Amino acid sequence: MRSLIVFTILLLVNFSAMSYPPVTEMTIKTSAKCAECYDNIQREFTYTKGVKSFAIDYETGDLTVKYNPGKTDPDKIRKAISKAGYDADDVPADPRAYDKLDDCCKKGAVGH
């Protein structure tokens, strides 16, 4: 009976560990600085598997991303930000995406 209880507890612990995927957090220096920038990046992250959440510090442009490392990696996240039209650490903004940004989201704009 005791071994059955121990087995059941181990089984429950194993299932609970499986239901919560690992989450890693990273910070990326971006050229994003406003709520419109947030929306643009959010649209691109919709197509990036593994991104759980993100936040932008509008004063510094630092973007903090929580992601599942089993589904994505920092390079893919930086590329997604670039595809949205923003610099991401040493990855420059995709020129076509950057050209499509509203003027308020471009570098050198008021508030940037």
OpenMM code with the backbone's topology and positions (N, CA, C; nanometers):
from openmm import Vec3, app, unit

residues = "MET ARG SER LEU ILE VAL PHE THR ILE LEU LEU LEU VAL ASN PHE SER ALA MET SER TYR PRO PRO VAL THR GLU MET THR ILE LYS THR SER ALA LYS CYS ALA GLU CYS TYR ASP ASN ILE GLN ARG GLU PHE THR TYR THR LYS GLY VAL LYS SER PHE ALA ILE ASP TYR GLU THR GLY ASP LEU THR VAL LYS TYR ASN PRO GLY LYS THR ASP PRO ASP LYS ILE ARG LYS ALA ILE SER LYS ALA GLY TYR ASP ALA ASP ASP VAL PRO ALA ASP PRO ARG ALA TYR ASP LYS LEU ASP ASP CYS CYS LYS LYS GLY ALA VAL GLY HIS".split()
positions = [
    Vec3(0.0821, -0.1189, 0.0000),
    Vec3(0.0000, 0.0000, 0.0000),
    Vec3(0.0870, 0.1260, 0.0000),
    Vec3(0.1928, 0.1225, 0.0803),
    Vec3(0.2812, 0.2377, 0.0887),
    Vec3(0.3477, 0.2653, -0.0462),
    Vec3(0.3886, 0.1619, -0.1162),
    Vec3(0.4520, 0.1809, -0.2465),
    Vec3(0.3533, 0.2365, -0.3487),
    Vec3(0.2262, 0.2022, -0.3347),
    Vec3(0.1230, 0.2568, -0.4238),
    Vec3(0.1064, 0.4064, -0.4006),
    Vec3(0.1110, 0.4496, -0.2776),
    Vec3(0.0994, 0.5922, -0.2453),
    Vec3(0.2209, 0.6678, -0.2993),
    Vec3(0.3388, 0.6136, -0.2777),
    Vec3(0.4606, 0.6765, -0.3286),
    Vec3(0.4558, 0.6837, -0.4809),
    Vec3(0.4150, 0.5773, -0.5455),
    Vec3(0.4040, 0.5752, -0.6912),
    Vec3(0.3053, 0.6818, -0.7387),
    Vec3(0.1917, 0.6932, -0.6728),
    Vec3(0.0898, 0.7918, -0.7104),
    Vec3(0.1439, 0.9335, -0.6949),
    Vec3(0.2139, 0.9605, -0.5869),
    Vec3(0.2712, 1.0937, -0.5651),
    Vec3(0.3740, 1.1247, -0.6735),
    Vec3(0.4616, 1.0298, -0.7024),
    Vec3(0.5612, 1.0514, -0.8078),
    Vec3(0.4955, 1.0737, -0.9434),
    Vec3(0.3912, 1.0022, -0.9706),
    Vec3(0.3187, 1.0173, -1.0966),
    Vec3(0.2574, 1.1570, -1.1065),
    Vec3(0.1966, 1.2043, -0.9986),
    Vec3(0.1364, 1.3382, -0.9984),
    Vec3(0.2421, 1.4475, -1.0144),
    Vec3(0.3551, 1.4322, -0.9477),
    Vec3(0.4634, 1.5294, -0.9608),
    Vec3(0.5146, 1.5319, -1.1046),
    Vec3(0.5282, 1.4165, -1.1654),
    Vec3(0.5745, 1.4080, -1.3033),
    Vec3(0.4764, 1.4760, -1.3984),
    Vec3(0.3468, 1.4525, -1.3818),
    Vec3(0.2472, 1.5148, -1.4685),
    Vec3(0.2430, 1.6656, -1.4486),
    Vec3(0.2555, 1.7124, -1.3258),
    Vec3(0.2525, 1.8568, -1.3039),
    Vec3(0.3756, 1.9230, -1.3645),
    Vec3(0.4893, 1.8580, -1.3623),
    Vec3(0.6099, 1.9138, -1.4244),
    Vec3(0.5956, 1.9183, -1.5757),
    Vec3(0.5264, 1.8228, -1.6332),
    Vec3(0.5079, 1.8192, -1.7780),
    Vec3(0.4106, 1.9266, -1.8254),
    Vec3(0.3175, 1.9677, -1.7417),
    Vec3(0.2158, 2.0623, -1.7849),
    Vec3(0.2659, 2.2067, -1.7882),
    Vec3(0.3793, 2.2346, -1.7271),
    Vec3(0.4349, 2.3687, -1.7271),
    Vec3(0.5674, 2.3683, -1.8024),
    Vec3(0.5669, 2.4152, -1.9278),
    Vec3(0.6918, 2.4154, -2.0047),
    Vec3(0.7907, 2.5146, -1.9434),
    Vec3(0.9193, 2.4929, -1.9631),
    Vec3(1.0188, 2.5840, -1.9081),
    Vec3(1.0065, 2.7215, -1.9743),
    Vec3(1.0305, 2.8241, -1.8968),
    Vec3(1.0257, 2.9595, -1.9498),
    Vec3(1.1583, 3.0280, -1.9187),
    Vec3(1.2144, 3.0912, -2.0194),
    Vec3(1.3389, 3.1654, -2.0065),
    Vec3(1.3096, 3.3114, -2.0360),
    Vec3(1.3841, 3.3997, -1.9719),
    Vec3(1.3635, 3.5429, -1.9924),
    Vec3(1.4914, 3.6045, -2.0472),
    Vec3(1.4758, 3.6956, -2.1408),
    Vec3(1.5906, 3.7672, -2.1965),
    Vec3(1.5512, 3.9118, -2.2218),
    Vec3(1.6507, 4.0002, -2.2274),
    Vec3(1.6274, 4.1413, -2.2575),
    Vec3(1.7040, 4.1759, -2.3840),
    Vec3(1.6352, 4.2450, -2.4737),
    Vec3(1.6914, 4.2837, -2.6029),
    Vec3(1.6825, 4.4355, -2.6150),
    Vec3(1.7890, 4.4975, -2.6588),
    Vec3(1.7888, 4.6414, -2.6846),
    Vec3(1.7254, 4.6637, -2.8214),
    Vec3(1.6157, 4.7397, -2.8256),
    Vec3(1.5449, 4.7641, -2.9512),
    Vec3(1.5332, 4.9134, -2.9782),
    Vec3(1.4825, 4.9451, -3.0952),
    Vec3(1.4526, 5.0838, -3.1303),
    Vec3(1.3052, 5.1148, -3.1054),
    Vec3(1.2326, 5.0240, -3.0414),
    Vec3(1.0903, 5.0432, -3.0106),
    Vec3(1.0750, 5.1352, -2.8906),
    Vec3(0.9821, 5.2316, -2.9017),
    Vec3(0.9695, 5.3302, -2.7944),
    Vec3(0.8269, 5.3749, -2.7639),
    Vec3(0.7243, 5.3136, -2.8244),
    Vec3(0.5888, 5.3615, -2.7977),
    Vec3(0.4879, 5.2458, -2.8063),
    Vec3(0.3640, 5.2769, -2.7744),
    Vec3(0.2592, 5.1741, -2.7751),
    Vec3(0.2355, 5.1193, -2.9152),
    Vec3(0.2508, 5.2012, -3.0171),
    Vec3(0.2360, 5.1541, -3.1547),
    Vec3(0.3459, 5.0532, -3.1880),
    Vec3(0.4671, 5.0803, -3.1389),
    Vec3(0.5778, 4.9857, -3.1577),
    Vec3(0.5430, 4.8524, -3.0923),
    Vec3(0.4879, 4.8590, -2.9713),
    Vec3(0.4468, 4.7373, -2.8998),
    Vec3(0.3495, 4.6568, -2.9852),
    Vec3(0.2496, 4.7241, -3.0419),
    Vec3(0.1495, 4.6561, -3.1252),
    Vec3(0.2131, 4.5914, -3.2475),
    Vec3(0.3075, 4.6608, -3.3104),
    Vec3(0.3743, 4.6062, -3.4289),
    Vec3(0.4540, 4.4800, -3.3948),
    Vec3(0.5253, 4.4843, -3.2834),
    Vec3(0.6031, 4.3675, -3.2413),
    Vec3(0.5097, 4.2543, -3.2000),
    Vec3(0.4021, 4.2888, -3.1333),
    Vec3(0.3058, 4.1863, -3.0913),
    Vec3(0.2488, 4.1119, -3.2123),
    Vec3(0.2200, 4.1837, -3.3193),
    Vec3(0.1695, 4.1187, -3.4415),
    Vec3(0.2718, 4.0185, -3.4957),
    Vec3(0.3981, 4.0552, -3.4942),
    Vec3(0.5021, 3.9645, -3.5443),
    Vec3(0.5204, 3.8457, -3.4500),
    Vec3(0.5123, 3.8696, -3.3196),
    Vec3(0.5266, 3.7603, -3.2229),
    Vec3(0.4109, 3.6608, -3.2313),
    Vec3(0.3005, 3.7000, -3.2900),
    Vec3(0.1890, 3.6078, -3.3092),
    Vec3(0.2331, 3.4884, -3.3923),
    Vec3(0.3297, 3.5096, -3.4808),
    Vec3(0.3793, 3.4044, -3.5692),
    Vec3(0.5094, 3.3411, -3.5184),
    Vec3(0.5513, 3.3786, -3.3978),
    Vec3(0.6752, 3.3261, -3.3408),
    Vec3(0.6398, 3.2271, -3.2305),
    Vec3(0.6517, 3.0995, -3.2600),
    Vec3(0.6195, 2.9974, -3.1605),
    Vec3(0.7121, 3.0093, -3.0408),
    Vec3(0.6546, 2.9886, -2.9234),
    Vec3(0.7336, 2.9842, -2.8017),
    Vec3(0.7399, 3.1143, -2.7241),
    Vec3(0.7035, 3.2277, -2.7839),
    Vec3(0.7039, 3.3537, -2.7108),
    Vec3(0.5812, 3.3560, -2.6208),
    Vec3(0.6057, 3.3683, -2.4911),
    Vec3(0.4968, 3.3653, -2.3924),
    Vec3(0.4450, 3.5051, -2.3619),
    Vec3(0.5361, 3.5996, -2.3423),
    Vec3(0.4968, 3.7374, -2.3130),
    Vec3(0.6168, 3.8286, -2.3362),
    Vec3(0.5885, 3.9590, -2.3416),
    Vec3(0.6969, 4.0548, -2.3546),
    Vec3(0.6505, 4.1899, -2.3037),
    Vec3(0.7472, 4.2735, -2.2710),
    Vec3(0.7189, 4.4091, -2.2244),
    Vec3(0.8291, 4.4996, -2.2766),
    Vec3(0.7941, 4.6254, -2.3037),
    Vec3(0.8908, 4.7232, -2.3529),
    Vec3(0.9042, 4.8349, -2.2498),
    Vec3(1.0278, 4.8701, -2.2182),
    Vec3(1.0552, 4.9897, -2.1388),
    Vec3(1.0647, 5.1029, -2.2414),
    Vec3(0.9633, 5.1870, -2.2475),
    Vec3(0.9558, 5.2891, -2.3516),
    Vec3(1.0670, 5.3946, -2.3414),
    Vec3(1.1253, 5.4117, -2.2241),
    Vec3(1.2324, 5.5103, -2.2093),
    Vec3(1.3644, 5.4586, -2.2649),
    Vec3(1.3927, 5.3313, -2.2430),
    Vec3(1.5216, 5.2756, -2.2852),
    Vec3(1.5142, 5.1944, -2.4135),
    Vec3(1.3952, 5.1470, -2.4479),
    Vec3(1.3798, 5.0600, -2.5637),
    Vec3(1.4102, 4.9142, -2.5317),
    Vec3(1.4394, 4.8846, -2.4055),
    Vec3(1.4671, 4.7458, -2.3665),
    Vec3(1.3381, 4.6645, -2.3735),
    Vec3(1.3465, 4.5520, -2.4404),
    Vec3(1.2320, 4.4627, -2.4560),
    Vec3(1.2638, 4.3338, -2.3799),
    Vec3(1.1824, 4.3004, -2.2824),
    Vec3(1.2012, 4.1789, -2.2041),
    Vec3(1.1039, 4.0747, -2.2563),
    Vec3(1.1571, 3.9596, -2.2942),
    Vec3(1.0772, 3.8528, -2.3543),
    Vec3(1.0843, 3.7287, -2.2666),
    Vec3(0.9694, 3.6680, -2.2421),
    Vec3(0.9638, 3.5371, -2.1775),
    Vec3(0.9258, 3.4373, -2.2856),
    Vec3(1.0041, 3.3284, -2.2955),
    Vec3(0.9822, 3.2338, -2.4044),
    Vec3(1.0150, 3.0918, -2.3606),
    Vec3(0.9637, 2.9965, -2.4376),
    Vec3(0.9906, 2.8551, -2.4156),
    Vec3(1.1125, 2.8185, -2.5013),
    Vec3(1.2279, 2.7866, -2.4389),
    Vec3(1.3478, 2.7564, -2.5168),
    Vec3(1.3378, 2.6272, -2.5979),
    Vec3(1.2358, 2.5469, -2.5723),
    Vec3(1.2155, 2.4272, -2.6522),
    Vec3(1.1479, 2.4571, -2.7855),
    Vec3(1.0923, 2.5783, -2.7993),
    Vec3(1.0202, 2.6137, -2.9214),
    Vec3(1.0829, 2.7289, -2.9991),
    Vec3(1.1655, 2.8097, -2.9341),
    Vec3(1.2306, 2.9214, -3.0036),
    Vec3(1.3633, 2.9506, -2.9355),
    Vec3(1.4374, 3.0455, -2.9905),
    Vec3(1.5661, 3.0820, -2.9328),
    Vec3(1.5875, 3.2324, -2.9528),
    Vec3(1.6892, 3.2887, -2.8875),
    Vec3(1.7125, 3.4330, -2.8983),
    Vec3(1.7299, 3.4836, -3.0409),
    Vec3(1.7950, 3.4071, -3.1271),
    Vec3(1.8133, 3.4518, -3.2658),
    Vec3(1.6799, 3.4650, -3.3389),
    Vec3(1.5904, 3.3688, -3.3201),
    Vec3(1.4593, 3.3752, -3.3844),
    Vec3(1.3779, 3.4935, -3.3312),
    Vec3(1.3912, 3.5207, -3.2024),
    Vec3(1.3192, 3.6335, -3.1436),
    Vec3(1.3720, 3.7650, -3.1998),
    Vec3(1.5045, 3.7775, -3.2098),
    Vec3(1.5632, 3.8994, -3.2678),
    Vec3(1.5199, 3.9166, -3.4138),
    Vec3(1.5157, 3.8082, -3.4893),
    Vec3(1.4728, 3.8158, -3.6299),
    Vec3(1.3260, 3.8592, -3.6399),
    Vec3(1.2429, 3.8120, -3.5488),
    Vec3(1.1018, 3.8519, -3.5499),
    Vec3(1.0880, 4.0013, -3.5226),
    Vec3(1.1668, 4.0530, -3.4296),
    Vec3(1.1636, 4.1968, -3.4005),
    Vec3(1.2105, 4.2749, -3.5223),
    Vec3(1.3143, 4.2271, -3.5891),
    Vec3(1.3643, 4.2900, -3.7114),
    Vec3(1.2569, 4.2900, -3.8202),
    Vec3(1.1867, 4.1776, -3.8335),
    Vec3(1.0806, 4.1678, -3.9349),
    Vec3(0.9647, 4.2621, -3.9049),
    Vec3(0.9532, 4.3049, -3.7785),
    Vec3(0.8498, 4.4025, -3.7422),
    Vec3(0.8951, 4.5454, -3.7738),
    Vec3(1.0250, 4.5626, -3.8062),
    Vec3(1.0756, 4.6941, -3.8446),
    Vec3(1.1650, 4.7605, -3.7421),
    Vec3(1.2107, 4.6855, -3.6420),
    Vec3(1.2896, 4.7441, -3.5331),
    Vec3(1.4256, 4.6770, -3.5212),
    Vec3(1.5241, 4.7541, -3.4746),
    Vec3(1.6541, 4.6972, -3.4420),
    Vec3(1.6368, 4.6053, -3.3213),
    Vec3(1.7156, 4.4986, -3.3157),
    Vec3(1.7121, 4.4053, -3.2035),
    Vec3(1.8554, 4.3665, -3.1699),
    Vec3(1.9133, 4.4299, -3.0689),
    Vec3(2.0546, 4.4149, -3.0353),
    Vec3(2.1364, 4.4466, -3.1603),
    Vec3(2.2127, 4.3509, -3.2100),
    Vec3(2.2978, 4.3767, -3.3274),
    Vec3(2.2296, 4.3401, -3.4593),
    Vec3(2.1029, 4.3020, -3.4548),
    Vec3(2.0270, 4.2693, -3.5762),
    Vec3(1.9522, 4.3957, -3.6201),
    Vec3(1.9871, 4.4517, -3.7356),
    Vec3(1.9194, 4.5740, -3.7801),
    Vec3(1.7759, 4.5472, -3.8265),
    Vec3(1.6958, 4.6510, -3.8215),
    Vec3(1.5577, 4.6416, -3.8675),
    Vec3(1.5536, 4.6042, -4.0150),
    Vec3(1.4585, 4.5196, -4.0516),
    Vec3(1.4365, 4.4861, -4.1914),
    Vec3(1.3965, 4.6150, -4.2636),
    Vec3(1.4679, 4.6537, -4.3703),
    Vec3(1.4401, 4.7816, -4.4375),
    Vec3(1.2966, 4.7953, -4.4891),
    Vec3(1.2421, 4.6896, -4.5447),
    Vec3(1.1042, 4.6969, -4.5959),
    Vec3(1.0043, 4.7174, -4.4830),
    Vec3(1.0231, 4.6450, -4.3752),
    Vec3(0.9327, 4.6591, -4.2608),
    Vec3(0.9476, 4.7974, -4.1982),
    Vec3(1.0712, 4.8448, -4.1879),
    Vec3(1.0958, 4.9775, -4.1313),
    Vec3(1.0254, 5.0856, -4.2133),
    Vec3(1.0328, 5.0762, -4.3452),
    Vec3(0.9686, 5.1757, -4.4323),
    Vec3(0.8178, 5.1791, -4.4132),
    Vec3(0.7580, 5.0674, -4.3730),
    Vec3(0.6126, 5.0603, -4.3540),
    Vec3(0.5666, 5.1135, -4.2183),
    Vec3(0.6607, 5.1367, -4.1267),
    Vec3(0.6232, 5.1858, -3.9939),
    Vec3(0.5634, 5.3250, -4.0031),
    Vec3(0.4736, 5.3563, -3.9088),
    Vec3(0.4242, 5.4927, -3.8967),
    Vec3(0.5421, 5.5826, -3.8640),
    Vec3(0.5333, 5.7098, -3.9023),
    Vec3(0.6440, 5.8029, -3.8774),
    Vec3(0.6809, 5.8110, -3.7300),
    Vec3(0.5831, 5.7985, -3.6410),
    Vec3(0.6116, 5.8098, -3.4976),
    Vec3(0.6984, 5.6939, -3.4465),
    Vec3(0.7056, 5.5838, -3.5224),
    Vec3(0.7820, 5.4663, -3.4796),
    Vec3(0.9213, 5.4604, -3.5399),
    Vec3(0.9540, 5.5561, -3.6235),
    Vec3(1.0848, 5.5550, -3.6877),
    Vec3(1.1881, 5.6271, -3.6010),
    Vec3(1.3127, 5.5844, -3.6155),
    Vec3(1.4216, 5.6439, -3.5383),
    Vec3(1.4282, 5.7934, -3.5658),
    Vec3(1.4520, 5.8690, -3.4613),
    Vec3(1.4632, 6.0139, -3.4760),
    Vec3(1.3302, 6.0854, -3.4673),
    Vec3(1.2201, 6.0107, -3.4643),
    Vec3(1.0884, 6.0741, -3.4519),
    Vec3(1.0729, 6.1327, -3.3125),
    Vec3(0.9826, 6.2264, -3.2975),
    Vec3(0.9556, 6.2849, -3.1668),
    Vec3(0.9176, 6.1726, -3.0723),
    Vec3(0.9836, 6.1678, -2.9594),
    Vec3(0.9600, 6.0606, -2.8639),
    Vec3(1.0578, 5.9461, -2.8799),
    Vec3(1.1336, 5.9473, -2.9872),
    Vec3(1.2355, 5.8416, -3.0096),
    Vec3(1.3711, 5.8972, -2.9825),
] * unit.nanometer
topology = app.Topology()
chain = topology.addChain("A")
for resn in residues:
    res = topology.addResidue(resn, chain)
    for name in ("N", "CA", "C"):
        topology.addAtom(name, app.Element.getBySymbol(name[0]), res)
